[in-house]
C-alpha cells in the first residue's frame, strides 16, 4: 500500500520538471544559516535524478549558496492544490562544483533565461531603479544546487481519512504511516 503513495509522489515530482504548468514545478526552499533564522524562497525544480536527488539553478552569489555552505540541512515543500497533496522533503544540499556538468546545463538554458545569471551585482543587492539593472556580456554566475533527500513526508487530504506517511532513507527508503 505504501508503494502506491511512494510511486505517486515520485511521479508528481518528475511531472514538476517535465510539465511547465504542474504545481510541483515551483517549490518552497528553506535554509538556515549561522544566524539560525529560517529563510524561505521559491525555486524552480529542474531535475529529479534516478538516484532520487533533486536539482534547481541559482546565481552562485545568492544568499542560499552561503546558507548551504554554513548549514547543508534544507527543506523543500511542494503542494498540488487539485490533488490536495503536500510533499515535504528534508535533505542535504550541495553546490555543484563539477565544471563539465555546469557547462553542459548552461548550454541547455534558453538564451532568454541566461540573463538571470548575468547581473552585474549580486541578487539581493540594493538597486535605485530596476530599469537600470546592468548585465554582463559573456560572464555568468550560473550554479546548481543538488539535494540528497533523507526524509520525505507525503500528506494527502481526503475523506474519510487523510493519509500521512513519513519515508526515511537509511540503506533504502522505508515508510511509516503518521497521524495526519
ChimeraX attribute file (.defattr): number of C-alpha atoms within 10 A of each C-alpha:
attribute: neighborCount
match mode: 1-to-1
recipient: residues
	/A:1	5
	/A:2	13
	/A:3	10
	/A:4	8
	/A:5	17
	/A:6	19
	/A:7	11
	/A:8	14
	/A:9	19
	/A:10	14
	/A:11	11
	/A:12	20
	/A:13	21
	/A:14	20
	/A:15	18
	/A:16	23
	/A:17	21
	/A:18	16
	/A:19	12
	/A:20	11
	/A:21	11
	/A:22	15
	/A:23	17
	/A:24	24
	/A:25	22
	/A:26	19
	/A:27	20
	/A:28	18
	/A:29	19
	/A:30	20
	/A:31	24
	/A:32	20
	/A:33	19
	/A:34	10
	/A:35	8
	/A:36	10
	/A:37	9
	/A:38	11
	/A:39	15
	/A:40	14
	/A:41	11
	/A:42	12
	/A:43	17
	/A:44	17
	/A:45	21
	/A:46	19
	/A:47	19
	/A:48	20
	/A:49	11
	/A:50	7
	/A:51	8
	/A:52	13
	/A:53	16
	/A:54	23
	/A:55	22
	/A:56	16
	/A:57	21
	/A:58	20
	/A:59	20
	/A:60	20
	/A:61	16
	/A:62	15
	/A:63	17
	/A:64	22
	/A:65	22
	/A:66	17
	/A:67	22
	/A:68	20
	/A:69	15
	/A:70	14
	/A:71	17
	/A:72	19
	/A:73	20
	/A:74	22
	/A:75	22
	/A:76	22
	/A:77	18
	/A:78	20
	/A:79	19
	/A:80	14
	/A:81	9
	/A:82	7
	/A:83	10
	/A:84	12
	/A:85	19
	/A:86	19
	/A:87	23
	/A:88	17
	/A:89	22
	/A:90	20
	/A:91	19
	/A:92	16
	/A:93	24
	/A:94	19
	/A:95	20
	/A:96	15
	/A:97	11
	/A:98	9
	/A:99	10
	/A:100	9
	/A:101	11
	/A:102	15
	/A:103	12
	/A:104	10
	/A:105	14
	/A:106	17
	/A:107	10
	/A:108	9
	/A:109	10
	/A:110	9
	/A:111	10
	/A:112	7
	/A:113	9
	/A:114	16
	/A:115	14
	/A:116	15
	/A:117	21
	/A:118	19
	/A:119	18
	/A:120	14
	/A:121	14
	/A:122	15
	/A:123	15
	/A:124	9
	/A:125	7
	/A:126	9
	/A:127	10
	/A:128	7
	/A:129	7
	/A:130	8
	/A:131	7
	/A:132	8
	/A:133	11
	/A:134	11
	/A:135	15
	/A:136	13
	/A:137	10
	/A:138	6
	/A:139	11
	/A:140	18
	/A:141	17
	/A:142	19
	/A:143	22
	/A:144	21
	/A:145	20
	/A:146	20
	/A:147	23
	/A:148	18
	/A:149	22
	/A:150	17
	/A:151	18
	/A:152	23
	/A:153	21
	/A:154	22
	/A:155	21
	/A:156	19
	/A:157	14
	/A:158	11
	/A:159	7
	/A:160	6
	/A:161	10
	/A:162	13
	/A:163	17
	/A:164	20
	/A:165	21
	/A:166	19
	/A:167	21
	/A:168	17
	/A:169	12
	/A:170	9
	/A:171	6
	/A:172	9
	/A:173	13
	/A:174	15
	/A:175	19
	/A:176	11
	/A:177	13
	/A:178	13
	/A:179	8
	/A:180	12
